[in-house]
Amino acid sequence: MQKIVFATGNAHKLGEVRAILRDIVEVVSPADIGFHDDVEETGTTFEENALIKAQAVFAATGYPCISDDSGLCVDALGGAPGVYSARYGGEPVSHAKNIEKLLQALEGNEQRRACFVAVLCAVGFSPEPIFVKGEVCGKILTTIQGEGGFGYDPIFMADGFDRSFAQLSPDEKNSVSHRGKAWTNLLPILKDFVQLP
Ligand code: ITT
C-alpha cells in the first residue's frame, strides 16, 4: 500500500485520518520519519497555519506531506475560537478547559450555531501547495454529552443528529465531519500525484 505523511502531532487527528484512509493509503506520522519538533503556529488563518505545519515537516524531512489545521467557529462569538481552538482555555492545553470556557462564553445565549472547519495543505506533491477545506455545522450543547472523539466533540451536535460528536461511532463521525469531508475533497486531487486505488 502507498504511504503518505500526515503532518500532525495530534494523536486523535492521526487516528481519525488512519481510519478515513484505511483502505486507500498507509498514514505515516512525523515521528515515524524522525520529525519531533513542535511547530509554532503563527498564522491567523487555517490556511496559513496548515501551510506552516506542512512546510516545516517537508523542509526538515524531504517527504511530501499533508497537514490539517482545524477548529470550531462559533457564530455568537464572531467565529471564535476558530484558529485558536486548541489553546482557547489557556496553557497548558486541555480539552476540558477549552470546553468549560466555551460553555461559559455561551451561557444563557440561545444563539448556539457553530461549524467545525478543517483545512488540509499538501506540500511537496506539486509545485504549489494544495489546499482543500471541509466543514460541518451544527450547534453547541449546554452540557457535555458522550465520551468518544476528542476536543470539543462532547458539546457539538451536527445538523441532522440527535447525538453529540462524542456519542457517534468513529466511522459515523468521519462520514460527516469537517476532516472526513476535507479528505474526500483532497483524494481526487492527490490521485494525480500519488498512486491510489
Ligand atoms: P497539530 O497542529 O499538530 O495538527 P493541534 O491539535 O494543535 O495538532 P490545530 O492547531 O489544528 O491542531 O487545533 C485543532 C483544535 O481544534 C483541536 O485541538 C481541537 O480543540 C479542535 N478540533 C479540531 N477538530 C476537532 C474535532 O474533530 N473534534 C473536536 N475538536 C476538534
Boltz pocket constraint, residues with backbone or C-beta under 6 A from the ligand:
constraints:
  - pocket:
      binder: B
      contacts: [[A, 7], [A, 8], [A, 9], [A, 10], [A, 13], [A, 41], [A, 53], [A, 68], [A, 69], [A, 70], [A, 71], [A, 72], [A, 82], [A, 83], [A, 85], [A, 86], [A, 98], [A, 116], [A, 117], [A, 149], [A, 150], [A, 151], [A, 152], [A, 153], [A, 165], [A, 177], [A, 179]]
      max_distance: 6.0
